[in-house]
């Protein structure tokens, strides 16, 4: 039962950059208290320790903060690496990147001290949290590269130009909904050396 659990907080939290930001720290404490403390199954997915399924509207209801405050605070926490957020149609998966820093084992008689556990937990948590961010970054980088290639000046594109095949032209025209005969297109431009004017 949630009420019977607890979280550990180190005094170093007093120097945390969002400590004096009441909305952001309130949301962070709420997330820290409500994420899974152990891996659990949810609708066929495993929600890991330090993660939770939620939505902005649910966080508004749980914290009493406004929608704008929740979104702003989530952006701040995401920007500084405290959380990672993977969104789906009706929910978001929030991962607290350094969850084990707060909730790690600190039995001194064990194999590692609490500080070692916290450091390792923070590293591991950030790796899990960053997976979603890396996927988004890869998609953005790929899209930026496609835009760059599409907007290259003709001279830059000319040095890389490889004439397309009939099938490639056909596929391109179909994807754009053009009524262009691919064979005639290729034959026409091949006869001109794939140049239009001097280009």
Protein Blocks (a to p, Z undefined) as FASTA:
>chain_A
ZZlmccdddfklmmpmklmmmklmmmmmmmmmmmcfbdcdeehiacdehiacddfklmmm
mnopafklmmmmmmmmmmnopaccdddfkbccdddfklmmmmmccbfklmbdfklmmmmm
mmmmmmmmmmmmmmmmmmmmmmmmmmmmmmpcfklmmmmpccddfklmmmmmmmnopacd
fklmmmmmmmnoopghjZZ
